[in-house]
């Protein structure tokens, strides 16, 4: 039932607990948003789940298997992919070739990788940019390419770190549509995002971090009306004036 289970994750940097005994579960087919103010520990939590950073303690289970401290390439081979807040495409290669490289991780030969790259490019609406050099793309198209490269590895679970950061309102709407489409195709998603319009538009459930600890979790409507969440984003004065 659960594709991802995070159990008591703790990450200390010296005496500072950047993530402090965080636990949550993601149902298969669900979109879960991980939100919180800057410095709340969201990306550190992501990095531990994705194998980029070992936890001080705690466990990560993927499809019921303990994958704590597994390397990112091992997790990707088993169906977990991620995007990055700061995108880093293969800048001198075309959009199509970027996708080709990603597809080769799960393809038997070049022909199959080409076919898969074309499919992913169509799915993410990048066909018009197929022959464009990746390093010359706008931020909106770079973010879309970042998602497409992750999709090219055929994930069951996709971790998305601020996929809408820096986008225009129109691009945010397009990103929302893309996330919904990816999820409808059977991919479970854990999403870090600061744009609340996007979070409430796509998330089935929300986990809120502050100072490395969970302060609220549940359905979007309930979480967004939680006074602890409002205080974390807007301050005590806003809560007192309500």
N, C-alpha and C positions, 0 to 999 in steps of 0.2 A: 504493500500500500504506500509506503514511504520510499521515495527515491533517494532522499538525503536526510540524514539524521546527524545533527550537531549536538554533541554531549559535553557540557561543562568545559568548553574551550577557554583556555587561559593563556595569555601571552604577556610575559613580563619583559620589560627593558630596564634592567637594573631594578630599582624599587618601584617603578611605574607599571601598573597593570593596564596595558592598552586595551586588552579584551579580558573581561573579568567574569569567568564562569558562565559563558553564553551557551544556551541550549535552545534549539528549535528544530522543527521537522518540516519537510516539504513533501506534500503528497504528489504522487505521480500525476502529471498533467496540470499541476498547479503553477500559477505565477505568484511568487512571494517577493515582496519588496522589503529591502533592508534599508531603513532610513535613519536619519539623525543629524544633528548639527555637525559642522566641520570639526574634525578631531574626535568624533565619537567612537572610532574604532572600526568603522565599516570595512574599509579596504584591508586593514590588518586581518579582520575576520575572513574576508574573501581570500586573502593570500594563504591563510592556513588551510582553508577548505580546498583550494586549488593546488596545494602542494608546493607553493612558492616560498613558504615560510613554515618552519616546524613550530608546533605549539609548545608552550611550557608544560602544559598538561591538557587532558581532555581527549576526546575521540571524534573522528569523522567517519560516518558509515555511508557508503554509496551502494545502493541496491542491496542493502543488508550486509555488505562486506566492509570490514574495517580497513579503511584506506589512509589512516592517519600516517603522516610522514611519507606517503608515496610521492614519487616525483611527478611533475606535471605531464610529462610525456606518457607515463604509465596510466595516469588518470584519463588522459585523452584517448589512449588506446582502448580503454574500457567504456568510453562514452561520455566523459565530462569535458566540456570546453569552456573557455572564458574569453571575454573581451577586456581591453584595458582602457582606463580613463585617458591616458596619453597614448594615442594610436601610433604604431610603428610599422607601417607597411614596408614591403621591399620597394623602396622609393624609386629605384631606377627601372623596375619592371612595370609592365602594363597591368591594368586591372585584371585582365584575363589571366596573365601569367602568375599574378599573386594567387588567384584562386586555383590555378593548376598546381602550384606548389603545395597548397593546403590539401587539395584532393588526392595527391600522391600518397598521403599518409594512410589512406584507406582504399586505394585502388590497386588492381593487379598489374596494370600496364598503363602506358601513356595514353592510349586510345580511350580507355575507360576514364582516366583522369580528365581528359578533354571533354568527354560527354558530361561528366559530373560538374565540371566547372561551368559549362554552358547552362546546365540546369539551375545551378545556384545563382548564376548571374541573372537569369531570367526571373527567378523567384524574388531576388532582392532589387530588381529593376535597375540593374547596372549595365544593361546591354549597350546603351548609347555611349558608354565610357570604356568599352572593352579594350580599345587600343590606346587609351590615354595613359600616360606615365603616372603611376600612383602618387609620386611625390609632388605632383602639380595639382592635385585635386583640392577642391574646397573642403572646409572642415565637415560640412554636412555629408559630402560624398565619401570622405575619409572614414567617418563614423559608420556609414553604410557598408563600406568595404570591410571594415573591421568585423562587423557582424557577419558579413558574407564569408569571410575567411574562417571564422569559427564554425559556421554552419557547414562549410565544406568538409569538415572532419566528422560529420554525421553524428552529432551528440544526442544523447538522451536527456542530458541536463546541460543547460547553458547558463553560465554566470556572466552577468552583464554589469560592468562597472561604469556608471554614468554615461550610457550610450547617447544621451541627449544634451550633454554639456556643450555649450557654445552654439547650439542650433537656433535658427530662427523659428518663430511660432509656426510657420508653414512646415518647416522641416520636422518640428516636434510632432505635428499631426501625422506626418508621413511615417515617422519612427514608431508612433503608437500603433498605426495600422500594420507595420511590419512585425512588431512584437506579437500582436494578436494573431497574425498569420502564422508565424513560427510556432506559437503555442497550439494553434488549431491543427497544425501538422504533427502534433504528438510530442513536442519538445517541452519538458518542464523547464521553468526559468526562475532564477534568483536574480533580482535586480537591485542595484544601488542607484538611486536617483534623487536629485534635489528638487526637480520640477514636480510639485505636488499635483498639478493638473494631470500629468502623465501617470504618476503613481496611482491616483484614484481611478484613472481610466482603464488601467490594465490589471491591477493587482487583485488577486483573490484574498490574500491576507498580507498583513504588514507586521514587521518586527521593528521596533524603535530602540535604537541605542543612544545612550548618553553617558559620557565618561567611561565607556567600555562595558557598561551594564545594560541589560534589557529593562526598559521602563514601561513598555506596553507591547502587547501583541494581540492580534485577532483580526476580525473583519475590518475593512477600511473605514466604514462609517463610524464604528465604535472607537477605533484608534484615533481618528482625526478629531474626535470630540473629547478625547481624554485630556483632562486639565494638565497632567504631567507632560503630555506631548506639546500642548499649546504653550506651556511655560518654557519648555526646552527651545522652542523656535521663536517665540515672541516675547518672553519675559514675564515675570510675576505681575507687572503693572497691567498687562493686557488681561490676564486672568481676573485680577481684582476688579477691573472695570466692566466685566461682562454682566 
